[in-house]
Amino acid sequence: MAAMETKIPPSIAYTGRVRVKVTSILFLAMMCLTGIGLAISDLSKNLIFLGQGLCAPNSKLLESMVGFHGNKGR
């Protein structure tokens, strides 16, 4: 192990590997977050339609939180 460490500085090799891992993990995380965000936006619209039927007093609160105004636009 000592002979290998003298040939290649381990810090340079280690930071290179970590940089590649971190960039790939960040890329995957961004892809997952965009997918989750799209799914949540679709789910929130459906939940507000359900919320208007189930708990009418809370529908205004849901609309103000999400910014989506149920059936009013249609």
mmCIF file of the N, C-alpha and C atoms, coordinates in Angstrom:
data_MODEL
# 
_entry.id   MODEL 
# 
loop_
_atom_site.group_PDB 
_atom_site.id 
_atom_site.type_symbol 
_atom_site.label_atom_id 
_atom_site.label_alt_id 
_atom_site.label_comp_id 
_atom_site.label_asym_id 
_atom_site.label_entity_id 
_atom_site.label_seq_id 
_atom_site.pdbx_PDB_ins_code 
_atom_site.Cartn_x 
_atom_site.Cartn_y 
_atom_site.Cartn_z 
_atom_site.occupancy 
_atom_site.B_iso_or_equiv 
_atom_site.pdbx_formal_charge 
_atom_site.auth_seq_id 
_atom_site.auth_comp_id 
_atom_site.auth_asym_id 
_atom_site.auth_atom_id 
_atom_site.pdbx_PDB_model_num 
ATOM 1   N N  . MET A 1 1  ? 0.826   -1.202 0.000   1.00 0.00 ? 1  MET A N  1 
ATOM 2   C CA . MET A 1 1  ? 0.000   0.000  0.000   1.00 0.00 ? 1  MET A CA 1 
ATOM 3   C C  . MET A 1 1  ? 0.861   1.253  0.000   1.00 0.00 ? 1  MET A C  1 
ATOM 4   N N  . ALA A 1 2  ? 1.977   1.212  0.715   1.00 0.00 ? 2  ALA A N  1 
ATOM 5   C CA . ALA A 1 2  ? 2.822   2.409  0.797   1.00 0.00 ? 2  ALA A CA 1 
ATOM 6   C C  . ALA A 1 2  ? 3.449   2.724  -0.555  1.00 0.00 ? 2  ALA A C  1 
ATOM 7   N N  . ALA A 1 3  ? 3.791   1.678  -1.328  1.00 0.00 ? 3  ALA A N  1 
ATOM 8   C CA . ALA A 1 3  ? 4.406   1.912  -2.643  1.00 0.00 ? 3  ALA A CA 1 
ATOM 9   C C  . ALA A 1 3  ? 3.398   2.565  -3.584  1.00 0.00 ? 3  ALA A C  1 
ATOM 10  N N  . MET A 1 4  ? 2.138   2.138  -3.524  1.00 0.00 ? 4  MET A N  1 
ATOM 11  C CA . MET A 1 4  ? 1.122   2.740  -4.392  1.00 0.00 ? 4  MET A CA 1 
ATOM 12  C C  . MET A 1 4  ? 0.888   4.198  -4.013  1.00 0.00 ? 4  MET A C  1 
ATOM 13  N N  . GLU A 1 5  ? 0.899   4.495  -2.735  1.00 0.00 ? 5  GLU A N  1 
ATOM 14  C CA . GLU A 1 5  ? 0.635   5.861  -2.302  1.00 0.00 ? 5  GLU A CA 1 
ATOM 15  C C  . GLU A 1 5  ? 1.741   6.814  -2.732  1.00 0.00 ? 5  GLU A C  1 
ATOM 16  N N  . THR A 1 6  ? 2.975   6.317  -2.861  1.00 0.00 ? 6  THR A N  1 
ATOM 17  C CA . THR A 1 6  ? 4.057   7.204  -3.300  1.00 0.00 ? 6  THR A CA 1 
ATOM 18  C C  . THR A 1 6  ? 3.963   7.473  -4.793  1.00 0.00 ? 6  THR A C  1 
ATOM 19  N N  . LYS A 1 7  ? 3.480   6.521  -5.597  1.00 0.00 ? 7  LYS A N  1 
ATOM 20  C CA . LYS A 1 7  ? 3.377   6.748  -7.036  1.00 0.00 ? 7  LYS A CA 1 
ATOM 21  C C  . LYS A 1 7  ? 2.276   7.757  -7.362  1.00 0.00 ? 7  LYS A C  1 
ATOM 22  N N  . ILE A 1 8  ? 1.075   7.516  -6.879  1.00 0.00 ? 8  ILE A N  1 
ATOM 23  C CA . ILE A 1 8  ? -0.059  8.402  -7.161  1.00 0.00 ? 8  ILE A CA 1 
ATOM 24  C C  . ILE A 1 8  ? -0.481  9.040  -5.845  1.00 0.00 ? 8  ILE A C  1 
ATOM 25  N N  . PRO A 1 9  ? -0.492  10.358 -5.776  1.00 0.00 ? 9  PRO A N  1 
ATOM 26  C CA . PRO A 1 9  ? -0.980  10.991 -4.545  1.00 0.00 ? 9  PRO A CA 1 
ATOM 27  C C  . PRO A 1 9  ? -2.422  10.579 -4.280  1.00 0.00 ? 9  PRO A C  1 
ATOM 28  N N  . PRO A 1 10 ? -2.676  9.935  -3.145  1.00 0.00 ? 10 PRO A N  1 
ATOM 29  C CA . PRO A 1 10 ? -4.025  9.386  -2.917  1.00 0.00 ? 10 PRO A CA 1 
ATOM 30  C C  . PRO A 1 10 ? -5.093  10.467 -2.829  1.00 0.00 ? 10 PRO A C  1 
ATOM 31  N N  . SER A 1 11 ? -4.695  11.665 -2.394  1.00 0.00 ? 11 SER A N  1 
ATOM 32  C CA . SER A 1 11 ? -5.705  12.715 -2.251  1.00 0.00 ? 11 SER A CA 1 
ATOM 33  C C  . SER A 1 11 ? -6.283  13.092 -3.608  1.00 0.00 ? 11 SER A C  1 
ATOM 34  N N  . ILE A 1 12 ? -5.436  13.168 -4.649  1.00 0.00 ? 12 ILE A N  1 
ATOM 35  C CA . ILE A 1 12 ? -5.911  13.545 -5.986  1.00 0.00 ? 12 ILE A CA 1 
ATOM 36  C C  . ILE A 1 12 ? -6.856  12.470 -6.537  1.00 0.00 ? 12 ILE A C  1 
ATOM 37  N N  . ALA A 1 13 ? -6.438  11.203 -6.418  1.00 0.00 ? 13 ALA A N  1 
ATOM 38  C CA . ALA A 1 13 ? -7.279  10.117 -6.920  1.00 0.00 ? 13 ALA A CA 1 
ATOM 39  C C  . ALA A 1 13 ? -8.592  10.057 -6.149  1.00 0.00 ? 13 ALA A C  1 
ATOM 40  N N  . TYR A 1 14 ? -8.522  10.266 -4.838  1.00 0.00 ? 14 TYR A N  1 
ATOM 41  C CA . TYR A 1 14 ? -9.727  10.180 -4.016  1.00 0.00 ? 14 TYR A CA 1 
ATOM 42  C C  . TYR A 1 14 ? -10.704 11.304 -4.368  1.00 0.00 ? 14 TYR A C  1 
ATOM 43  N N  . THR A 1 15 ? -10.200 12.526 -4.488  1.00 0.00 ? 15 THR A N  1 
ATOM 44  C CA . THR A 1 15 ? -11.104 13.632 -4.799  1.00 0.00 ? 15 THR A CA 1 
ATOM 45  C C  . THR A 1 15 ? -11.711 13.451 -6.186  1.00 0.00 ? 15 THR A C  1 
ATOM 46  N N  . GLY A 1 16 ? -10.954 12.897 -7.131  1.00 0.00 ? 16 GLY A N  1 
ATOM 47  C CA . GLY A 1 16 ? -11.503 12.654 -8.459  1.00 0.00 ? 16 GLY A CA 1 
ATOM 48  C C  . GLY A 1 16 ? -12.652 11.670 -8.410  1.00 0.00 ? 16 GLY A C  1 
ATOM 49  N N  . ARG A 1 17 ? -12.468 10.580 -7.673  1.00 0.00 ? 17 ARG A N  1 
ATOM 50  C CA . ARG A 1 17 ? -13.536 9.584  -7.560  1.00 0.00 ? 17 ARG A CA 1 
ATOM 51  C C  . ARG A 1 17 ? -14.756 10.177 -6.866  1.00 0.00 ? 17 ARG A C  1 
ATOM 52  N N  . VAL A 1 18 ? -14.519 10.922 -5.798  1.00 0.00 ? 18 VAL A N  1 
ATOM 53  C CA . VAL A 1 18 ? -15.634 11.501 -5.060  1.00 0.00 ? 18 VAL A CA 1 
ATOM 54  C C  . VAL A 1 18 ? -16.383 12.499 -5.926  1.00 0.00 ? 18 VAL A C  1 
ATOM 55  N N  . ARG A 1 19 ? -15.634 13.270 -6.733  1.00 0.00 ? 19 ARG A N  1 
ATOM 56  C CA . ARG A 1 19 ? -16.288 14.270 -7.580  1.00 0.00 ? 19 ARG A CA 1 
ATOM 57  C C  . ARG A 1 19 ? -17.214 13.583 -8.580  1.00 0.00 ? 19 ARG A C  1 
ATOM 58  N N  . VAL A 1 20 ? -16.755 12.497 -9.194  1.00 0.00 ? 20 VAL A N  1 
ATOM 59  C CA . VAL A 1 20 ? -17.602 11.774 -10.157 1.00 0.00 ? 20 VAL A CA 1 
ATOM 60  C C  . VAL A 1 20 ? -18.828 11.209 -9.468  1.00 0.00 ? 20 VAL A C  1 
ATOM 61  N N  . LYS A 1 21 ? -18.625 10.628 -8.271  1.00 0.00 ? 21 LYS A N  1 
ATOM 62  C CA . LYS A 1 21 ? -19.769 10.055 -7.553  1.00 0.00 ? 21 LYS A CA 1 
ATOM 63  C C  . LYS A 1 21 ? -20.772 11.140 -7.181  1.00 0.00 ? 21 LYS A C  1 
ATOM 64  N N  . VAL A 1 22 ? -20.269 12.271 -6.687  1.00 0.00 ? 22 VAL A N  1 
ATOM 65  C CA . VAL A 1 22 ? -21.165 13.330 -6.232  1.00 0.00 ? 22 VAL A CA 1 
ATOM 66  C C  . VAL A 1 22 ? -21.963 13.897 -7.404  1.00 0.00 ? 22 VAL A C  1 
ATOM 67  N N  . THR A 1 23 ? -21.304 14.108 -8.555  1.00 0.00 ? 23 THR A N  1 
ATOM 68  C CA . THR A 1 23 ? -22.032 14.658 -9.697  1.00 0.00 ? 23 THR A CA 1 
ATOM 69  C C  . THR A 1 23 ? -23.097 13.685 -10.192 1.00 0.00 ? 23 THR A C  1 
ATOM 70  N N  . SER A 1 24 ? -22.760 12.389 -10.236 1.00 0.00 ? 24 SER A N  1 
ATOM 71  C CA . SER A 1 24 ? -23.755 11.421 -10.701 1.00 0.00 ? 24 SER A CA 1 
ATOM 72  C C  . SER A 1 24 ? -24.922 11.328 -9.718  1.00 0.00 ? 24 SER A C  1 
ATOM 73  N N  . ILE A 1 25 ? -24.618 11.369 -8.415  1.00 0.00 ? 25 ILE A N  1 
ATOM 74  C CA . ILE A 1 25 ? -25.684 11.290 -7.420  1.00 0.00 ? 25 ILE A CA 1 
ATOM 75  C C  . ILE A 1 25 ? -26.561 12.535 -7.496  1.00 0.00 ? 25 ILE A C  1 
ATOM 76  N N  . LEU A 1 26 ? -25.940 13.709 -7.680  1.00 0.00 ? 26 LEU A N  1 
ATOM 77  C CA . LEU A 1 26 ? -26.724 14.937 -7.786  1.00 0.00 ? 26 LEU A CA 1 
ATOM 78  C C  . LEU A 1 26 ? -27.621 14.904 -9.019  1.00 0.00 ? 26 LEU A C  1 
ATOM 79  N N  . PHE A 1 27 ? -27.086 14.388 -10.135 1.00 0.00 ? 27 PHE A N  1 
ATOM 80  C CA . PHE A 1 27 ? -27.888 14.308 -11.355 1.00 0.00 ? 27 PHE A CA 1 
ATOM 81  C C  . PHE A 1 27 ? -29.097 13.401 -11.148 1.00 0.00 ? 27 PHE A C  1 
ATOM 82  N N  . LEU A 1 28 ? -28.854 12.232 -10.533 1.00 0.00 ? 28 LEU A N  1 
ATOM 83  C CA . LEU A 1 28 ? -29.960 11.317 -10.265 1.00 0.00 ? 28 LEU A CA 1 
ATOM 84  C C  . LEU A 1 28 ? -30.967 11.944 -9.307  1.00 0.00 ? 28 LEU A C  1 
ATOM 85  N N  . ALA A 1 29 ? -30.469 12.675 -8.309  1.00 0.00 ? 29 ALA A N  1 
ATOM 86  C CA . ALA A 1 29 ? -31.379 13.306 -7.349  1.00 0.00 ? 29 ALA A CA 1 
ATOM 87  C C  . ALA A 1 29 ? -32.245 14.356 -8.046  1.00 0.00 ? 29 ALA A C  1 
ATOM 88  N N  . MET A 1 30 ? -31.637 15.123 -8.959  1.00 0.00 ? 30 MET A N  1 
ATOM 89  C CA . MET A 1 30 ? -32.417 16.132 -9.686  1.00 0.00 ? 30 MET A CA 1 
ATOM 90  C C  . MET A 1 30 ? -33.505 15.463 -10.529 1.00 0.00 ? 30 MET A C  1 
ATOM 91  N N  . MET A 1 31 ? -33.139 14.368 -11.206 1.00 0.00 ? 31 MET A N  1 
ATOM 92  C CA . MET A 1 31 ? -34.129 13.672 -12.025 1.00 0.00 ? 31 MET A CA 1 
ATOM 93  C C  . MET A 1 31 ? -35.275 13.149 -11.156 1.00 0.00 ? 31 MET A C  1 
ATOM 94  N N  . CYS A 1 32 ? -34.921 12.567 -9.997  1.00 0.00 ? 32 CYS A N  1 
ATOM 95  C CA . CYS A 1 32 ? -35.961 12.034 -9.108  1.00 0.00 ? 32 CYS A CA 1 
ATOM 96  C C  . CYS A 1 32 ? -36.841 13.159 -8.583  1.00 0.00 ? 32 CYS A C  1 
ATOM 97  N N  . LEU A 1 33 ? -36.221 14.292 -8.236  1.00 0.00 ? 33 LEU A N  1 
ATOM 98  C CA . LEU A 1 33 ? -37.005 15.391 -7.669  1.00 0.00 ? 33 LEU A CA 1 
ATOM 99  C C  . LEU A 1 33 ? -37.962 15.966 -8.698  1.00 0.00 ? 33 LEU A C  1 
ATOM 100 N N  . THR A 1 34 ? -37.534 16.065 -9.963  1.00 0.00 ? 34 THR A N  1 
ATOM 101 C CA . THR A 1 34 ? -38.452 16.593 -10.974 1.00 0.00 ? 34 THR A CA 1 
ATOM 102 C C  . THR A 1 34 ? -39.616 15.625 -11.178 1.00 0.00 ? 34 THR A C  1 
ATOM 103 N N  . GLY A 1 35 ? -39.321 14.338 -11.196 1.00 0.00 ? 35 GLY A N  1 
ATOM 104 C CA . GLY A 1 35 ? -40.395 13.355 -11.335 1.00 0.00 ? 35 GLY A CA 1 
ATOM 105 C C  . GLY A 1 35 ? -41.359 13.403 -10.169 1.00 0.00 ? 35 GLY A C  1 
ATOM 106 N N  . ILE A 1 36 ? -40.799 13.510 -8.949  1.00 0.00 ? 36 ILE A N  1 
ATOM 107 C CA . ILE A 1 36 ? -41.649 13.568 -7.761  1.00 0.00 ? 36 ILE A CA 1 
ATOM 108 C C  . ILE A 1 36 ? -42.473 14.853 -7.773  1.00 0.00 ? 36 ILE A C  1 
ATOM 109 N N  . GLY A 1 37 ? -41.860 15.949 -8.201  1.00 0.00 ? 37 GLY A N  1 
ATOM 110 C CA . GLY A 1 37 ? -42.586 17.218 -8.243  1.00 0.00 ? 37 GLY A CA 1 
ATOM 111 C C  . GLY A 1 37 ? -43.760 17.176 -9.206  1.00 0.00 ? 37 GLY A C  1 
ATOM 112 N N  . LEU A 1 38 ? -43.550 16.569 -10.379 1.00 0.00 ? 38 LEU A N  1 
ATOM 113 C CA . LEU A 1 38 ? -44.652 16.452 -11.333 1.00 0.00 ? 38 LEU A CA 1 
ATOM 114 C C  . LEU A 1 38 ? -45.762 15.574 -10.770 1.00 0.00 ? 38 LEU A C  1 
ATOM 115 N N  . ALA A 1 39 ? -45.371 14.477 -10.118 1.00 0.00 ? 39 ALA A N  1 
ATOM 116 C CA . ALA A 1 39 ? -46.386 13.589 -9.541  1.00 0.00 ? 39 ALA A CA 1 
ATOM 117 C C  . ALA A 1 39 ? -47.156 14.294 -8.445  1.00 0.00 ? 39 ALA A C  1 
ATOM 118 N N  . ILE A 1 40 ? -46.452 15.099 -7.621  1.00 0.00 ? 40 ILE A N  1 
ATOM 119 C CA . ILE A 1 40 ? -47.130 15.788 -6.525  1.00 0.00 ? 40 ILE A CA 1 
ATOM 120 C C  . ILE A 1 40 ? -48.093 16.843 -7.068  1.00 0.00 ? 40 ILE A C  1 
ATOM 121 N N  . SER A 1 41 ? -47.702 17.529 -8.148  1.00 0.00 ? 41 SER A N  1 
ATOM 122 C CA . SER A 1 41 ? -48.602 18.550 -8.696  1.00 0.00 ? 41 SER A CA 1 
ATOM 123 C C  . SER A 1 41 ? -49.884 17.905 -9.224  1.00 0.00 ? 41 SER A C  1 
ATOM 124 N N  . ASP A 1 42 ? -49.753 16.744 -9.880  1.00 0.00 ? 42 ASP A N  1 
ATOM 125 C CA . ASP A 1 42 ? -50.959 16.053 -10.343 1.00 0.00 ? 42 ASP A CA 1 
ATOM 126 C C  . ASP A 1 42 ? -51.799 15.578 -9.164  1.00 0.00 ? 42 ASP A C  1 
ATOM 127 N N  . LEU A 1 43 ? -51.120 15.031 -8.136  1.00 0.00 ? 43 LEU A N  1 
ATOM 128 C CA . LEU A 1 43 ? -51.852 14.524 -6.974  1.00 0.00 ? 43 LEU A CA 1 
ATOM 129 C C  . LEU A 1 43 ? -52.554 15.650 -6.238  1.00 0.00 ? 43 LEU A C  1 
ATOM 130 N N  . SER A 1 44 ? -51.911 16.808 -6.142  1.00 0.00 ? 44 SER A N  1 
ATOM 131 C CA . SER A 1 44 ? -52.526 17.904 -5.384  1.00 0.00 ? 44 SER A CA 1 
ATOM 132 C C  . SER A 1 44 ? -53.805 18.375 -6.070  1.00 0.00 ? 44 SER A C  1 
ATOM 133 N N  . LYS A 1 45 ? -53.821 18.393 -7.408  1.00 0.00 ? 45 LYS A N  1 
ATOM 134 C CA . LYS A 1 45 ? -55.043 18.777 -8.112  1.00 0.00 ? 45 LYS A CA 1 
ATOM 135 C C  . LYS A 1 45 ? -56.172 17.795 -7.798  1.00 0.00 ? 45 LYS A C  1 
ATOM 136 N N  . ASN A 1 46 ? -55.844 16.495 -7.826  1.00 0.00 ? 46 ASN A N  1 
ATOM 137 C CA . ASN A 1 46 ? -56.867 15.492 -7.531  1.00 0.00 ? 46 ASN A CA 1 
ATOM 138 C C  . ASN A 1 46 ? -57.319 15.579 -6.076  1.00 0.00 ? 46 ASN A C  1 
ATOM 139 N N  . LEU A 1 47 ? -56.369 15.869 -5.176  1.00 0.00 ? 47 LEU A N  1 
ATOM 140 C CA . LEU A 1 47 ? -56.726 15.949 -3.761  1.00 0.00 ? 47 LEU A CA 1 
ATOM 141 C C  . LEU A 1 47 ? -57.648 17.130 -3.498  1.00 0.00 ? 47 LEU A C  1 
ATOM 142 N N  . ILE A 1 48 ? -57.467 18.225 -4.237  1.00 0.00 ? 48 ILE A N  1 
ATOM 143 C CA . ILE A 1 48 ? -58.346 19.377 -4.025  1.00 0.00 ? 48 ILE A CA 1 
ATOM 144 C C  . ILE A 1 48 ? -59.750 19.064 -4.526  1.00 0.00 ? 48 ILE A C  1 
ATOM 145 N N  . PHE A 1 49 ? -59.855 18.331 -5.646  1.00 0.00 ? 49 PHE A N  1 
ATOM 146 C CA . PHE A 1 49 ? -61.189 17.921 -6.093  1.00 0.00 ? 49 PHE A CA 1 
ATOM 147 C C  . PHE A 1 49 ? -61.857 17.057 -5.030  1.00 0.00 ? 49 PHE A C  1 
ATOM 148 N N  . LEU A 1 50 ? -61.076 16.149 -4.421  1.00 0.00 ? 50 LEU A N  1 
ATOM 149 C CA . LEU A 1 50 ? -61.637 15.310 -3.358  1.00 0.00 ? 50 LEU A CA 1 
ATOM 150 C C  . LEU A 1 50 ? -61.960 16.142 -2.129  1.00 0.00 ? 50 LEU A C  1 
ATOM 151 N N  . GLY A 1 51 ? -61.071 17.077 -1.789  1.00 0.00 ? 51 GLY A N  1 
ATOM 152 C CA . GLY A 1 51 ? -61.259 17.877 -0.587  1.00 0.00 ? 51 GLY A CA 1 
ATOM 153 C C  . GLY A 1 51 ? -62.503 18.742 -0.666  1.00 0.00 ? 51 GLY A C  1 
ATOM 154 N N  . GLN A 1 52 ? -62.849 19.206 -1.868  1.00 0.00 ? 52 GLN A N  1 
ATOM 155 C CA . GLN A 1 52 ? -64.056 20.020 -2.005  1.00 0.00 ? 52 GLN A CA 1 
ATOM 156 C C  . GLN A 1 52 ? -65.292 19.193 -1.694  1.00 0.00 ? 52 GLN A C  1 
ATOM 157 N N  . GLY A 1 53 ? -65.260 17.914 -2.051  1.00 0.00 ? 53 GLY A N  1 
ATOM 158 C CA . GLY A 1 53 ? -66.412 17.066 -1.755  1.00 0.00 ? 53 GLY A CA 1 
ATOM 159 C C  . GLY A 1 53 ? -66.432 16.599 -0.312  1.00 0.00 ? 53 GLY A C  1 
ATOM 160 N N  . LEU A 1 54 ? -65.252 16.300 0.255   1.00 0.00 ? 54 LEU A N  1 
ATOM 161 C CA . LEU A 1 54 ? -65.216 15.699 1.591   1.00 0.00 ? 54 LEU A CA 1 
ATOM 162 C C  . LEU A 1 54 ? -65.337 16.741 2.691   1.00 0.00 ? 54 LEU A C  1 
ATOM 163 N N  . CYS A 1 55 ? -64.508 17.782 2.625   1.00 0.00 ? 55 CYS A N  1 
ATOM 164 C CA . CYS A 1 55 ? -64.517 18.776 3.694   1.00 0.00 ? 55 CYS A CA 1 
ATOM 165 C C  . CYS A 1 55 ? -64.615 20.154 3.050   1.00 0.00 ? 55 CYS A C  1 
ATOM 166 N N  . ALA A 1 56 ? -65.827 20.620 2.859   1.00 0.00 ? 56 ALA A N  1 
ATOM 167 C CA . ALA A 1 56 ? -66.061 21.882 2.157   1.00 0.00 ? 56 ALA A CA 1 
ATOM 168 C C  . ALA A 1 56 ? -65.412 23.093 2.837   1.00 0.00 ? 56 ALA A C  1 
ATOM 169 N N  . PRO A 1 57 ? -65.408 23.216 4.175   1.00 0.00 ? 57 PRO A N  1 
ATOM 170 C CA . PRO A 1 57 ? -64.783 24.401 4.777   1.00 0.00 ? 57 PRO A CA 1 
ATOM 171 C C  . PRO A 1 57 ? -63.286 24.485 4.493   1.00 0.00 ? 57 PRO A C  1 
ATOM 172 N N  . ASN A 1 58 ? -62.617 23.348 4.327   1.00 0.00 ? 58 ASN A N  1 
ATOM 173 C CA . ASN A 1 58 ? -61.170 23.365 4.143   1.00 0.00 ? 58 ASN A CA 1 
ATOM 174 C C  . ASN A 1 58 ? -60.759 23.558 2.689   1.00 0.00 ? 58 ASN A C  1 
ATOM 175 N N  . SER A 1 59 ? -61.728 23.547 1.763   1.00 0.00 ? 59 SER A N  1 
ATOM 176 C CA . SER A 1 59 ? -61.346 23.631 0.356   1.00 0.00 ? 59 SER A CA 1 
ATOM 177 C C  . SER A 1 59 ? -60.724 24.993 0.043   1.00 0.00 ? 59 SER A C  1 
ATOM 178 N N  . LYS A 1 60 ? -61.211 26.060 0.667   1.00 0.00 ? 60 LYS A N  1 
ATOM 179 C CA . LYS A 1 60 ? -60.625 27.381 0.438   1.00 0.00 ? 60 LYS A CA 1 
ATOM 180 C C  . LYS A 1 60 ? -59.192 27.418 0.932   1.00 0.00 ? 60 LYS A C  1 
ATOM 181 N N  . LEU A 1 61 ? -58.930 26.769 2.057   1.00 0.00 ? 61 LEU A N  1 
ATOM 182 C CA . LEU A 1 61 ? -57.581 26.723 2.616   1.00 0.00 ? 61 LEU A CA 1 
ATOM 183 C C  . LEU A 1 61 ? -56.648 25.975 1.669   1.00 0.00 ? 61 LEU A C  1 
ATOM 184 N N  . LEU A 1 62 ? -57.135 24.842 1.140   1.00 0.00 ? 62 LEU A N  1 
ATOM 185 C CA . LEU A 1 62 ? -56.324 24.072 0.207   1.00 0.00 ? 62 LEU A CA 1 
ATOM 186 C C  . LEU A 1 62 ? -56.033 24.883 -1.057  1.00 0.00 ? 62 LEU A C  1 
ATOM 187 N N  . GLU A 1 63 ? -57.061 25.568 -1.550  1.00 0.00 ? 63 GLU A N  1 
ATOM 188 C CA . GLU A 1 63 ? -56.869 26.366 -2.758  1.00 0.00 ? 63 GLU A CA 1 
ATOM 189 C C  . GLU A 1 63 ? -55.835 27.457 -2.537  1.00 0.00 ? 63 GLU A C  1 
ATOM 190 N N  . SER A 1 64 ? -55.899 28.105 -1.377  1.00 0.00 ? 64 SER A N  1 
ATOM 191 C CA . SER A 1 64 ? -54.953 29.195 -1.125  1.00 0.00 ? 64 SER A CA 1 
ATOM 192 C C  . SER A 1 64 ? -53.539 28.644 -0.947  1.00 0.00 ? 64 SER A C  1 
ATOM 193 N N  . MET A 1 65 ? -53.416 27.430 -0.381  1.00 0.00 ? 65 MET A N  1 
ATOM 194 C CA . MET A 1 65 ? -52.083 26.865 -0.180  1.00 0.00 ? 65 MET A CA 1 
ATOM 195 C C  . MET A 1 65 ? -51.456 26.463 -1.510  1.00 0.00 ? 65 MET A C  1 
ATOM 196 N N  . VAL A 1 66 ? -52.228 25.759 -2.337  1.00 0.00 ? 66 VAL A N  1 
ATOM 197 C CA . VAL A 1 66 ? -51.650 25.226 -3.573  1.00 0.00 ? 66 VAL A CA 1 
ATOM 198 C C  . VAL A 1 66 ? -51.734 26.228 -4.715  1.00 0.00 ? 66 VAL A C  1 
ATOM 199 N N  . GLY A 1 67 ? -52.697 27.134 -4.655  1.00 0.00 ? 67 GLY A N  1 
ATOM 200 C CA . GLY A 1 67 ? -52.847 28.108 -5.719  1.00 0.00 ? 67 GLY A CA 1 
ATOM 201 C C  . GLY A 1 67 ? -53.606 27.565 -6.913  1.00 0.00 ? 67 GLY A C  1 
ATOM 202 N N  . PHE A 1 68 ? -54.379 26.514 -6.715  1.00 0.00 ? 68 PHE A N  1 
ATOM 203 C CA . PHE A 1 68 ? -55.149 25.903 -7.794  1.00 0.00 ? 68 PHE A CA 1 
ATOM 204 C C  . PHE A 1 68 ? -56.620 26.011 -7.446  1.00 0.00 ? 68 PHE A C  1 
ATOM 205 N N  . HIS A 1 69 ? -57.414 26.608 -8.311  1.00 0.00 ? 69 HIS A N  1 
ATOM 206 C CA . HIS A 1 69 ? -58.779 26.945 -7.953  1.00 0.00 ? 69 HIS A CA 1 
ATOM 207 C C  . HIS A 1 69 ? -59.774 25.979 -8.591  1.00 0.00 ? 69 HIS A C  1 
ATOM 208 N N  . GLY A 1 70 ? -59.804 24.786 -8.055  1.00 0.00 ? 70 GLY A N  1 
ATOM 209 C CA . GLY A 1 70 ? -60.764 23.740 -8.368  1.00 0.00 ? 70 GLY A CA 1 
ATOM 210 C C  . GLY A 1 70 ? -61.505 23.837 -9.682  1.00 0.00 ? 70 GLY A C  1 
ATOM 211 N N  . ASN A 1 71 ? -62.844 23.900 -9.599  1.00 0.00 ? 71 ASN A N  1 
ATOM 212 C CA . ASN A 1 71 ? -63.707 23.904 -10.779 1.00 0.00 ? 71 ASN A CA 1 
ATOM 213 C C  . ASN A 1 71 ? -64.057 25.310 -11.244 1.00 0.00 ? 71 ASN A C  1 
ATOM 214 N N  . LYS A 1 72 ? -63.549 26.341 -10.577 1.00 0.00 ? 72 LYS A N  1 
ATOM 215 C CA . LYS A 1 72 ? -63.967 27.700 -10.907 1.00 0.00 ? 72 LYS A CA 1 
ATOM 216 C C  . LYS A 1 72 ? -63.562 28.094 -12.323 1.00 0.00 ? 72 LYS A C  1 
ATOM 217 N N  . GLY A 1 73 ? -62.402 27.603 -12.775 1.00 0.00 ? 73 GLY A N  1 
ATOM 218 C CA . GLY A 1 73 ? -61.923 27.996 -14.097 1.00 0.00 ? 73 GLY A CA 1 
ATOM 219 C C  . GLY A 1 73 ? -62.687 27.341 -15.223 1.00 0.00 ? 73 GLY A C  1 
ATOM 220 N N  . ARG A 1 74 ? -63.383 26.238 -14.922 1.00 0.00 ? 74 ARG A N  1 
ATOM 221 C CA . ARG A 1 74 ? -64.031 25.493 -16.009 1.00 0.00 ? 74 ARG A CA 1 
ATOM 222 C C  . ARG A 1 74 ? -65.528 25.720 -16.006 1.00 0.00 ? 74 ARG A C  1 
# 
